[in-house]
């Protein structure tokens, strides 16, 4: 089939690579978000998908909005059979959805209908799921509601961050998306409507959502930290400044600390929660680089009874 691939961030690159390597399909063009400011100089930088497409000599389309007439006209000229999508980052209007003969097929990083929305991996971790996965589905006008072509599952490991899990799903999902294109082309794969039971939503995690509540149980604290790492980054307050929490580990045997209360040893830092303590392993003070929590604690000289979150 002739394909136009739509995607933007690094997590979409494995799927583009899988389609380029498949030998069965022609990736005629790539659609991605416009160049965005990055780095200290805030210079405009092409998306990871755009950079990979340029390396492969593929035409790159960067519409400000996917309803722009110039973009729609070019898409009609290319006349793709199907448009596979991975984390494109913009809502596709019906006029665009109607152009490819076999529609737009999205790779979504959850087991639909669970976790429809922009942040499925983060929400899955924060909810304490033990298994997640990826799904390919035909895009409709609703939010991730279209019929499903296929799924792969992935166990969630006890120390997984959203970054860890998303990396694994990106590669597992890449194979699923390529297999989905094969099945659509040869007619062996039919999309199945999603069940109406089990729908959960996964809106984008805002910075305020990533604030750690030390009155919550230790397992909840751990899940928020892992779910928000690397982005947007779990955080709390210490002496009125924001402190990012990169890695913690629950300690069921330590129950002597009040919620948010800090205790520092020579090589360890602990914080109380609503159940039992967690050990702080890696933190990032405001305006500084990530560091071991013990190094941070030695620098700030934690006083007895000092609290996080104040």
N, C-alpha and C positions, 0 to 999 in steps of 0.2 A: 504494500500500500504506500501511497504518497502521504507523508506525515508532516504536520507543522507542530513542533514541540513548544509548549508553553511552560516556562519555569523561571525562577529568579535566583534563589540562594544556593549556597554550596550543597545543601541536602538534595537538590534536584539534579546535580551533575551526574551521579551514578546512573540514574535512569536515562539521561541523554546518552551517556556512554554505552549503555546496554542496547539502546535502539540503534546507535551508529554501528555497533559490532554485530548486530543480529544477522546481517546479510540478506534479510527478507524484505526490508522496508527502506524506502528512501526518505530521509529527513530533509525536506526541501527548504525549510526555514525554521527559525526559532523566534518565538515571541517572548519578550522579557520586559521587566520594568525599566523605565528610563534611568540613565546614569544618575548616581546619587553622591552627595558629598561624603567623604570619608577621611579619616586620619586627622592629624593636628592641623594640617593646612586646609582641610575641608575642600580639597579639590574633587572634581567630579570623577567617579570611578565606575566603570562598567560592572554589571552584575557578574557573579561567577558563571552563570549559564551563558551570558553574552561572551565572556572571555573564552569559554570552552568552544562555543560555536565558531568564533572567529578563528581559533586555532585549527578547527576542522574545515574551514573555508565555507561555512554555511551562512546564508543570508540571515541577518539579525533585524528584527522589527521591534521598535521600542515606542509604541504609542503612549502618549500621555494618558489616554483613556481608550479602552478597547472598543468604544463606540465611535471613535474618530473615523470620519469618512475615508480619509486616505488609507488608513489601516485596513478598513473593511474592503475597500476596492482592491488593495494588493492581495488580501487573503482570497478574494474571489478569483483573481488572476491565477494564483498558485493552484487553486482548486484542490485542496487536500482531501483525501478520502477520510481521514480521521485526525483529530488533534489530541494527542496525549498531553496531560497536564500534571505538573508536580509543583506545588507551592508557588504558583504564579504571582499571587498577591493582589489581584484586582477582580472585581465582579464582572462576569461575562454577560453582556446583554443578549436577549433572544436573537437579535439580528445577527450577532456573531455566532451564536450556538447553531443557527440554522444553515450555516455555510458548508461545513464538511458533511459529506453524504452519510457518514457513520458517526457523526457527532463528536463531542469532546469527551474524553475519558480521563477521569481524575484518579491519581494515586493518592489515597488519603491514609494517614498514619494512625488508624484505629480499626477495630473490628466493628464496622457499622452494623446497627444504628447507634452504637455507643460512641460518645464523644464527637458529635458533629460540631465543626467550628474550626477556629484558627489555631488552637493550642491543644490538640488531642493528647500529645505525649505528656505535656506538663500536667494536665488534669488527671490523666491516668495514674501517674506517679503520686500525685497529691491525694488521690482517692484511695491509695493503697491497693490498686489492682495487682494481681499476681501474673496475669497474662494479658498481653495486648497483641497488636499485629498491624497489618496494612490491608487495605481494600482497594480494588479498582471498581469504579462505578461510572455509569453514564450521567453526565452532568445535566441536570434540569434547572429550572429557575429557582427552586427551593434550596435551602441550605443543606448541602451534602445529603440530599434526600433521594437521589436517583437510584435506579436498580443496579445491583451489584454483579460484576462479572466474576470476581475471584478474590480470595483472601489468603494471606499467610499469617501464621501466628508466631509470637516471640515471647519467651518467658522473661519476666522482669526480675532482675537479680537484686539481692538485698542492698547493694551499694550503688545501683545504677543512678546516674543523674539523667536529666532529660537530654543532655548532650550525648551521653553514652548510648542511650536507648535509640535516639533519633539516628545516630550514625549506623547502628546495626539495621534499623528498619529501612534506611535509605538504600542499603545494598540488597537486602532481602526484597524490598519493594521494587527495585529496579528489575530484578528477574521476573517478578509477577507482572509488571507492566509490559515487558517485552512478550511474555507468554500470552497476555491478554490481547495484544495486537495480533499475534499469530492466530489466536482462536477466533477473533473477529474476522480476520481476512479469510480463513478457510471455512467459516461457518459452523465450527464445532462448539462455539461458546455463545451462550445466550444469557443476557442479563436477567437477574431474578429480583423482583421487588423486595425492598427491605421490610422486615416485620415492623408492626406498629408498636410492639412491646420492646422495652429496653432502650428507648431513646434517651440519651443524655447529651448535654450541650457543653462545649468547650470554648467559651469566648477567649479572646486574647487576654493574657495575664498582664494586668497593669502594674506599675511600680508599687502602688499602694496595696495591691493584693499580695505582694511578696514580702510584706512586713511580718516578721515572726512574732507570734503571740506566745510568750513563755508561760502563760497561764494554761495553755493547751497541754495535752499529754505529750510525753517525749516522742512517741511514734509520730504524732502529727507534726511536731517541730522538725523531725528528721525528714518527713515526706515533703514538707514545704521547701526545705533547703535543697533537697535533691531535685524536686520538680522545677525549681526556679534557677537551677544551675545548668548552663552558664547565663541564660537570660530569662527574665530581666535581672536576676540576682537577688537572692533572699537577703534581708537586711534587718537590723535592729538599731537602736540608739545606745550610745555609750558616752556619758558626759556631754549629752546634747548634740553629738555628731553621729552621722550615719556610719555604721560598721557593717560591712557586707560579710555574710556567713557563707563560706564556700563548702565546708565539709564538717559535719558533726557525726557523732556516733552515740546511740542511746546506751545508758549504763543502768540496767535494772537493779543492780545491787546498791546503788547510791541514792539514798532518799533523804539526806540530811539538809538539803538546800531548798530554800523557798523559791517560788517561781521567779526566774530572772536573776537570782542571787549568784554571784561569781565566787569561785574559789580557785586559787592558782597555786600549784606546786612548782617544783623545779623544772619539770618537763611536761606538765599537763595543766590544762585549764578546763574547769567544769562550770556548768550553769544549771541551775535548778529549773524545773518545769512544773506543770500541774500534776505530774505523776512522779517520775524519778529523773535523775540528772542526765544531761548529755555532756559528752566531752567535746570541746571545740578543737578541731584539728587544723583547719585553715581559715583565715579571715583576711579581709582587706579593709584597712582603715580608709577613711575619706581622703582622697587625693594621693594615696600611696598604692604600691603594688601588693599583690597577694603575698601573704607570709604565714609561716607557721604560727598557730595561736600562742604557743609558749613564748616565741620571740616577741610577739606583740605584747603579751602580758608583762614580760620583763621590762619592756620599754615604758609602759604606762603606769606600772607599779600599782596594781589593783589593791585597793584598801579593803579591809574586812567589811563584809556586808554590802559592798557596792553591787548595783543592779544593772542589768541590761534592760533596754526598753524604756528608759526614763529620760 
